[in-house]
Amino acid sequence: MRGEFVIFLDGLGKLDKHALYWIARELVAHPGAGLIYADEDKVDSTGGRFAPHYKPDWNPDLFLTWDYIGAFKVLRTKLARELCGFRTGYGESRGYDLALRAVEQIDAIDIRHIPRILYHAYMEVEAVKLDETHLSRKAKAACIAVRDHLARSCVNAVVNESDEIPGCLRVRYILPIPPPEVTLVIPTRNGLEFLRRCLDSIKAKTNYPCYDIIIVDNGSDDPATLNYLKFLQGQPGLQVIGDDGPFNFSRLNNLAVKLARGTVVGLLNNDLEVINADWLIEMVSQVLRPEIGIVGARLWYSDNTIQHAGVVMADGVASHLHKGIRRGENGYFGRAVLVQNFVAVTAACLVVRKKIYEEVGGLDEEFAVAFNDIDFCMRVTACGYRNLWTPYAELYHHESASRGYEDTPEKKARFMTEIEHMRKRWGNAMFDDPAYNPNLHSESSEFQLALLPRRLERSAG
């Protein structure tokens, strides 16, 4: 190989006629690139193109669930030689193994994604790939590749095939012994029915061995709620503190976190209801990874449609992906059921190490109601951490049950003020989210194709 870069293909598809131009363009713009990948679609026997896969920018945790980079990849030749190319023992996941070994040697900034369709997979080949026997065989080989990658990285984890989507993986990170204490913070005002259901579900279904709870009462005046809070005050592992000031979600959480005993803090809305018993084990095992800042959960409405599966910023607003899809649906290329990185997740249910919470100064109290979680997540990301969403921590979210919606002129005015504050603080970061391809519609939670890409220099083919 004489070239400085080498293109790897599997022979089961074809390059777009403009592929080499866009690769060269990317290398001119980013001469330090070590690995380049692009979007792809399928092509039938008549040349018709369909099923486009518009991928995120480099997403390390999503990549541990399946080889979303795909068959077409560009590697620096020197690195390819050092890695000795493909290895035996990985079957049809040999390309995945190569990519995993490559990313271990490349800084994240030098893993480049071209958001244009540069590779077309043959439809006949794709039909074979969807065969259950083929998927199972490939997933087993992928498990070996990821296990080897984690072992080389000295990460204590278990890798298995996903229960929800054939051919994909789940990585379970092992908690230390003993596990850290977790403090769960729950602001509330009245809403006795919701608070009681939330606490009862935590107590009955949470199998994490060491946690305590701080309830922040923001001026409850309902007699039944006050009696319940008085009862809670005497319960082991549970503390009730009061704040009678005007509602400010950031202030209420900051007040409680200062008192938290746990080295890990969970922020929870009072209108949550736990679904799976190991929700907190999953979230804490993820957040203890040194590179991870914040971990969010999969939240469901009462009718078993998605309320939260990650948040993206595009065109200056924050949108929840996959909102409204039903249980059992995998979403866009499995992204409703796979662990992945996001810049932001909702504070309706998140966990973070207390040290990181304090490092960034907690929630900004200028954001009294909206965007405090988005701003918090973005500040954690700016400090060099990766945020993460996991579908393996599941709770019902009876949304806005306690505080209601933005449905008065005063609330709408405050909401618009907070939007402007976010846009001034974060600028372009509110318009171009690495977890969301710029060719997808910014106001859709369903990964619909945009009429025009958000940034022309990153547009699709």
N, C-alpha and C positions, 0 to 999 in steps of 0.2 A: 504494500500500500504506500503510494507516494504522496497522496494528498494529506493535508493537515487534518481533515475530518473525513469520517467514513459514515455512509448511510447504511443502516441495517434494515432489511426488508425480509419478510417471510415467504415471498413468492406467491402469496395467496391473494394478492391485490395488485394495484398499480398506482404509481405516483401521478399526481396531478401535473398537467403540462407546465404549470408555473412554479412547481415545488422548488426547483433549484434556485430560482430567482429569489423566492421569499426566504430560503435558508441563507443565501448570501447576504441578503438585506439585513437579516437578524444578526449575522456575524459582524457586519460592518458596524451596526449600532451597539453590539455587545461583544467586543473581541475576546472577552474572558470566558465566553460560554464554554461549558464542558459537555453538556447534554441538551439537545433540542428535541422537542416533540411538537405535534400539531394536531388539529382537529381532523376528523375523518368521517366518511359516510360509507354507504354500500352502493354497489352498482349492479344492475341486472344484465341479462344477456343482450338486451337491446341498447345498452348504454345509459339507461335511465338511472338517475341517482335518487336515493331516498335514505331515511333513517340517519340523519346527521347527528354525530356525537360532538357537541360543543363542550369542550373540557374546561375545567378550572386551570388556573395557573398552578404552579407546583404545590401539591397538597399532600404532605408526607404521610399523614394518617390514613387518608383515603387510599393511597398507594399500597399500604399494608393490607388492604382488604381485597384488592384486585389490581391487575396490571392495566390501569386505565391509560397509561402512556401508549400501549399498544405495539403493534408489529413494526411501525415506522418510527425510527429514532435515529438521531445523529449524534455520534460520539467523537470526541477528539481522538485522533488516531493514536497518539502517544499513550493515552489512557487505555484504549482498547487493547493495545499490545501488552501493557502492564497487567491487565486483567486476564490476558490469554483467551479473550473472546468467549465463545460458548463452552459450557462444560457438560460432560456426560452425567447422567443420573437425574436429570430434571425434566426429561421428556419434553412435552410441548410447553413447559414453563421455563425452558432454557433462556428465552429472551427476557423473561421476568427476573431470573437469577442474575443475568448479566446487568440489567438495569439496577437491581438492588445493590450489587457490588459497586457499580459506578457511582451511585448517589452517595455512597459512603465516603467517596474521595472528592466530592465536588461541593463547594459552598452553595447554599440554597439560592443565592442571587445569580449563580451561574447555571442554574437549571432553567432553561428558557422554554416558554410555551408560545408558539405562533398560533393565534386564534383565527386560523384560516384552514379550510379543508384542503389538505395536501395529499391525502391518501384515500383510495377508494377500494374497499374490500369487496371481493366477488360474492354475490348473493348465494351461490351454490355452496361455497365454502362456509359461509356464515350459517347456513342451515345445518351443516354437519356439526359445527361448533356448538349448536344449541341442543344437540342430542344429549340426553341425561347421562348416558354412559360416558360420553366424551367429557362432559362437564365434570363428572365425578373424578375421572382419571386426571384431568388437568388440575382440579382443585387439590387433589392429594399431592401432586408434584409442587403446586404453588405453596402448600403448607410447608413442605421441606425447604423450599427456597426462603420463605420468610423466617422459619425457625433458625436457619443457618445465619441469616442476616442479623437477627436479634442476638444470637449467640456471639457473633463477631463483635457486636456493639455492647456486649456484657449486660444485656437486658434480661431480667428474670420474667419470663412470660410464657403462656401456653397458647398455641395456635391451633385452631380447629376450623372446619368448614362452617360457614354460616348456616344457621337453621332456617333463615328466612329467604335466602336467595341462592340458588344452586350455582356453584362455580366460584363463589366468593368466600372470604375468610373472616374470622373474628379472632382478634388478639386479646387475651385476658392477661392483664398485668398483675403480678403477685404482690399482695400487701406485705409490708414488713411485720415481724412479730416482736413486740406487740404492735398493733396498728395505732396510728395517732388518734387522739381524742378529737372529735368534731363538735363544734358548736353550731346548732341550727338557729337562725334568727328569723322570727316571724312577726312582722308588724301587723297590728289589727286595730279595728275600731268597730265596736258592736259586732254584728254578724256572728252571733253565737252559733248558729247552725253550721256555718262554714268552718269556723275555728275548731269546734268540737270534732267535726268529721276529719279535718286535717290532722289534729293531734291523735285521735283514735287510730287513724290509719297508719301513722308513723309508728305508734307504739305496737300495734298488732302485726304489722307486716315488715318492719325494718329489722333485718338480721345483722346489721353492723353492730359490733360488740360494745363500742364505747362512744356515746354521744350525749350531749346535753342540749337543752333548748332554752332560748331566751325569747319571751313574748314581750313585744314593745306595744303597750297600750296607748294609742293616740286619742285620748279623750273620750273613751266609751262612756255613754250615759244611760244605756239600757240596763235596768235593774238585774235582769236575768244574766246578762253578760258580766256585769260587775260581780255578781255572786259566783259565777263560774271562775272568773279570774282570781277571786279570793281563794277559792278552793284549790286552784292550780298552784298558788304561791307556796303551799305547804308540801307539794309533791317532790320527791327526790329527783334530781337531775333536771329540774324545771324552775326557771326564775321569771318573774313578771316585773317589768320596769315600766314607769309611766312617763309620758311626754304629752302635755296638753296643748302644745303650740299648734299653729296651722299645719295642715298636712304637708309634709315634705319627706318623701320616700327616702331620699338620700340621707337626710339628717337622722331619721329614725334608725336606719341600718348602721350608720356610723357610730351612733350612740351605743348600740348593742355590741358592735364588734370590739369597741374599746374594753368592754367587760368580758369578752369571750375567753374562756379557759382553753378552748381547743386551738391546736396549731393549724387546723383546717376549719374554715368557716363556710357554712351553707346559708345562702339567702333564699328564703322561701316565702311565697305569698300565702295568705291565710286561707285561700280558696283552692288549695291543692288537695289531692287525695292519692295516696300511694297505691300503685298497681302491683309492681313486682318486688319481692322481698329483698333482692340484692341490689336495688337501685343505688344505695349509698356506697356499698362496696365497689360497684362499678365506677362511680364518679370519683371516689377518693383514690382508687388505684390508678386512675388516669391522671388526676391532678398532682399526685406525688412525683410524677416523672419530672426531672429537673427542667426540661424544655417547655413544659406545659404551664400556662398561666391560669386559665379559667376553663371550667368544664360545664357545659349545659346539658339538659335532659330532653328526652322526647316527651312532649306534653300533648295530651288528647283532650278534645271536648268530650262532653258526656255522651255524645252520639257516636263516639269512636271514629271521629275524623280528626286529622292532625291540626293542632293549634300552633305548635312550635317544633320545627325541625331545622333550626339554624336561621340566622338573620344575615341579609346581604344589603350593602349600600350601593345604590345606583341612581343617577340623576338627582342626587341630593336628598334622598329619602331612604328609610330603612324598611325592608320588606321581609316577611316571614316566608321561607320557601316551603313548597308542598302544602301550604295551608289548605285544609278542607279535603285532602284525599283520605280514603277510607283504609281502615286496618286491613292488612293483607295485600295492599298495593305497594309495589317496590319504588315507585317514583321514577324520576328521570335517571336512567342507567343505574338504578339501585340506590340512588342517593337519599332516599327516605328511610333506608334500613341499614346504612353502613356508617361506621365511625368516620369522621372527617374533620378537617380544620375549617374554622370560620373566624373572621375577624371578630364577630360579635354573636352573642347568644343572649337570651332574655334573662333578666334577674328574677323572673317569677320562680325560677329554680336553677341556681348555679352554685358551684363550690369553687373555692379559691384558697390557697394557703394564706393564712393571716399575715405572714411576712410580706407577701406580694401586695395584699390589700393595703397595708401600711406604707409600703414602698411607693405606691402611686398616689397616696393621699386619700384613699377611700373613694366613695361616690361624691361627685361634685354637687354641693348643695344649691348651686345656681339652677340645677335641673331638679325642680321640686317633684315633678310627676313623670314627664316623658323624657326619654333619651338619656337618663342617668346611667342606665345599664350599657347602652351603646357607647357612650363617651368613656365609661369605665373600661370596657373591653378594649377600646381603641388605645387608651393610655397604657394598658397592660401590654398590648401588642407592640406599641412604640418602645417599650422597655426591653424588647427582644424575646418575649415569650410567644408561644403559639397557643391560641385558644382552640377549643375542641368541643364538638357535639357528639354525644353518644346516644344511639337508639336503645341501648340496653339499660337505661334508667328511665322508667316509664311511670308517669303520674297523670291523673286527670287534672285539668285546670278549668275550674268553673269561673271563667275569665271575668274580671271586673265585678265580681259578686259583691265585694265590700265597698268599693269606692265609686262604681258606676263608670259611665262612658264620657267622652268629650262632647257633651250634648247641650251645653249652655254657651251663650256669647262670651262669658268670662273665661270658661275653660278653653274654648276655641282660640281666644286671643292669647292666652298663656301658652297654648300648644304651638301657635305660629311663632311666638317669641323664642321658644326653645328650639324650634327648627332653625331659625336664623342664627341663633347662638352656635349651634352645631356646625352650620355651614361656614361661619366665620372662623371657627376654631380649627376645623379639619380640612377645609378647602377641597382640593381634588380627591382626597381620600373618600369623600362622600359620593363620588361619582364613578369610581372605578374599583370594584371589589375583586380581589384576586380569586375568591371562591366562586365567582359568577362570570361566565363568559360574556364579553362585551357584545356578542352577536345576539344575545337573548334579551327579551323584552324586560325592561327595567321595572315595570309596574305589574308584572305577572308573577305569581307564585308557582306557575305551571311550566316553566322553562320554554315558553313560546318564543319563536323566532321574532326578532325585532324587525320593523320595517327598514330602519337604518341602524347600523352599529353605533354604539355610544362613542367610540373613538375610532376615527377613520384609519389611523395608523395601526390599529389592531383589528381591522375588519376581516370578514370571512370571505372564503371563496365560494 
